[in-house]
């Protein structure tokens, strides 16, 4: 009696695994590019994280926006519209992960080892260019740098030393956002943890997150959805002086002034 039940469970798990793998491949063709393609781009991240495994690279087209949009404009749209992905499945997965992290101590801030942070690899020019102070907290992550069209943030916890890189490129009719995930092992748990979460993050979490990014961008910057786009002002401190960067939408050039 026991063996037929065990065999049935095995068949069900095998079928589920096959379905997951087929779905992953379909999603990868639609929303992902080969890591080598991203590595060949002239981005600061490719020299900074050259020794860190690049797990996958996601892409999403962002219509409209006009001239001169930046990573900061994208962040502004997400802040206004909300960063949380829609759907009970993703919200449930995030809740489960945060609960496990709290119970098992994976996400204790004390685990963030400053000496292991990649901010120490930044040049003086990198520090001066960054809108976010390297090492400052940005949501669950710590900023490594935030340039006009490129950003990297990192997290060090009980499971991974991970990096999220974003790069924004102009393309006909709008922009293209690259979302790259790098993972560096912190212990024997890292490969097991990644193998466990990969199907969920590739099938549910990242597609939902990119959909949220695209929706927020279109509501904020797509002329068809929002014909009147207000100027966007960003601040950063350079040599103890606050620099205001103001960008205007379609038909106007970016204007920069330092106070």
C-alpha positions in Angstrom: 0.0 0.0 0.0 2.8 2.3 0.9 4.8 1.9 -2.3 2.0 2.7 -4.8 1.4 6.0 -2.8 5.1 6.8 -2.9 5.3 6.1 -6.6 2.2 8.3 -7.3 3.8 11.1 -5.3 7.0 10.7 -7.3 5.2 10.8 -10.6 3.3 14.0 -9.5 6.5 15.7 -8.4 8.3 14.7 -11.6 5.4 16.1 -13.7 5.4 19.3 -11.7 9.1 19.7 -12.2 8.7 19.2 -16.0 6.0 21.8 -16.1 8.1 24.3 -14.1 11.1 23.8 -16.4 9.0 24.3 -19.6 7.4 27.4 -18.1 10.9 28.7 -17.1 12.2 28.3 -20.6 9.2 30.1 -22.1 9.6 33.0 -19.7 13.4 33.1 -20.3 12.8 33.5 -24.1 10.3 36.3 -23.6 11.8 38.3 -20.7 15.5 37.4 -20.4 18.7 37.7 -22.3 22.0 35.7 -22.2 24.3 36.9 -19.4 27.1 37.2 -22.0 25.1 39.8 -23.9 24.9 41.9 -20.8 28.5 41.3 -19.9 29.6 42.8 -23.2 27.9 46.2 -22.5 30.1 49.1 -21.5 28.8 49.4 -18.0 30.6 50.0 -14.8 29.0 46.9 -13.2 30.8 44.6 -15.6 34.2 45.6 -14.3 33.1 46.0 -10.7 31.4 42.5 -10.5 33.6 40.7 -13.0 34.3 38.0 -10.4 30.7 37.5 -9.2 28.5 34.9 -11.0 25.7 36.6 -13.1 22.7 34.4 -12.5 20.2 36.0 -15.0 19.4 39.2 -16.8 15.8 40.4 -17.2 14.7 43.0 -19.7 11.6 45.2 -20.0 10.6 47.9 -22.5 9.4 51.2 -21.1 7.4 53.2 -23.7 7.5 56.9 -23.9 9.4 59.0 -21.3 10.9 61.6 -23.7 14.5 62.7 -23.7 16.9 62.4 -20.8 15.2 60.0 -18.5 17.3 58.3 -15.8 17.3 55.6 -13.1 16.2 58.3 -10.7 13.1 59.0 -12.8 12.3 55.3 -12.7 12.7 55.2 -9.0 10.5 58.2 -8.6 7.7 56.6 -10.6 8.0 53.4 -8.5 7.9 55.5 -5.3 4.7 57.3 -6.4 2.9 54.3 -7.7 4.1 51.7 -5.2 6.8 49.1 -5.5 4.9 46.0 -4.4 4.0 43.5 -7.2 0.4 42.8 -7.7 -1.1 39.3 -7.1 -1.7 37.1 -4.1 0.8 34.5 -5.2 3.8 36.9 -5.2 2.6 38.6 -2.0 2.3 35.2 -0.3 5.8 34.2 -1.5 7.3 37.4 -0.2 5.5 37.0 3.1 6.8 33.4 3.5 10.4 34.4 2.7 10.3 37.3 5.1 8.8 35.1 7.8 11.5 32.4 7.3 14.2 35.1 7.4 12.9 36.4 10.7 12.5 33.0 12.3 15.8 31.6 11.1 17.8 34.9 11.5 18.7 35.1 7.9 18.0 38.8 7.6 19.6 40.1 10.7 21.3 43.4 9.8 24.3 42.4 11.8 25.1 39.8 9.0 25.9 42.7 6.6 29.7 42.6 6.7 31.0 46.0 5.8 34.4 44.6 5.0 32.9 42.3 2.4 30.9 45.1 0.7 31.9 46.1 -2.8 31.7 49.8 -2.1 35.4 49.4 -1.2 36.1 48.7 -4.9 34.7 52.0 -6.1 37.0 54.7 -7.4 36.9 58.3 -6.2 35.2 59.1 -9.5 32.5 56.5 -8.8 31.8 58.1 -5.4 31.5 61.5 -6.9 29.1 60.3 -9.6 26.8 58.4 -7.3 23.5 60.0 -6.5 23.1 57.7 -3.5 25.9 57.6 -0.9 27.6 54.2 -1.3 26.6 52.0 1.6 23.4 53.8 2.4 20.2 51.7 2.9 17.8 51.5 0.0 14.8 49.3 0.9 16.2 45.9 1.7 19.5 46.6 0.0 22.5 48.8 0.4 23.5 51.1 -2.4 26.8 50.5 -4.1 26.3 53.3 -6.6 23.6 55.1 -8.5 24.7 56.7 -11.7 22.4 58.5 -14.1 21.6 55.4 -16.2 23.0 52.6 -14.1 22.8 51.4 -10.5 24.0 48.6 -8.3 22.8 47.6 -4.8 23.8 44.7 -2.6 22.6 42.6 0.2 24.6 40.3 2.5 22.6 38.0 4.7 22.5 34.4 6.0 21.7 33.0 2.5 23.5 35.1 -0.2 25.7 38.0 -1.0 23.6 39.3 -3.9 23.7 42.3 -6.2 20.9 43.9 -8.3 22.1 45.9 -11.2 19.9 48.1 -13.3 20.8 49.8 -16.6 18.5 52.1 -18.6 19.1 52.5 -22.3 17.3 54.6 -24.9 15.5 52.7 -27.6 13.0 53.7 -30.4 9.8 54.8 -28.7 11.1 54.7 -25.2 13.7 53.0 -23.0 14.9 49.5 -22.2 15.6 48.4 -18.7 18.1 45.7 -17.9 17.7 44.0 -14.5 20.6 41.8 -13.6 21.0 39.4 -10.7 24.4 38.4 -9.3 24.9 35.9 -6.5 28.0 35.2 -4.5 28.0 32.3 -2.1 28.3 33.0 1.7 28.2 29.4 2.8 27.1 25.9 1.9 23.5 27.1 2.2 23.7 29.4 -0.8 23.4 26.9 -3.7 20.7 25.0 -1.9 18.8 28.2 -1.2 19.1 29.4 -4.8 17.9 26.0 -6.2 14.9 26.2 -3.9 13.8 29.8 -4.8 14.7 29.9 -8.5 11.5 28.4 -9.8 9.4 30.8 -7.7 11.3 33.9 -8.5 11.5 33.1 -12.2 7.9 32.1 -12.6 6.2 34.5 -10.3 8.3 37.1 -8.5 10.4 38.7 -11.2 7.8 38.7 -14.0 5.4 40.4 -11.5 8.0 42.9 -10.4 8.9 43.9 -14.0 5.2 44.2 -14.8 4.9 46.6 -11.8 7.9 48.6 -13.1 6.4 48.9 -16.6 3.0 49.9 -15.3 4.4 52.5 -13.0 6.6 53.9 -15.7 3.7 54.1 -18.2 1.4 55.8 -15.7 4.0 58.4 -15.0 5.8 59.0 -18.3 3.9 57.5 -21.2 2.3 60.5 -23.1 -0.6 58.3 -24.1 -1.5 57.6 -20.5 -0.2 60.8 -19.0 0.0 63.7 -21.5 1.2 66.2 -18.9 4.5 65.2 -17.3 5.9 67.5 -14.5 9.6 68.4 -14.3 11.6 65.9 -12.2 14.2 67.2 -9.8 16.8 65.0 -8.2 19.5 66.0 -5.6 22.9 64.8 -4.8 25.8 66.2 -2.7 29.1 66.8 -4.5 31.9 68.4 -2.4 29.4 69.5 0.2 27.3 71.3 -2.5 23.8 70.2 -3.4 23.4 69.8 -7.1 19.8 70.0 -8.5 19.2 68.1 -11.7 15.9 69.1 -13.4 14.6 67.1 -16.4 11.7 68.0 -18.6 9.7 65.7 -20.9 9.2 65.5 -24.6 10.7 68.2 -26.8 12.8 69.9 -24.1 16.4 69.2 -23.3 17.6 68.3 -19.8 18.7 71.3 -17.8 21.3 71.0 -15.1 22.2 73.7 -12.5 24.4 73.6 -9.5 23.6 75.8 -6.4 
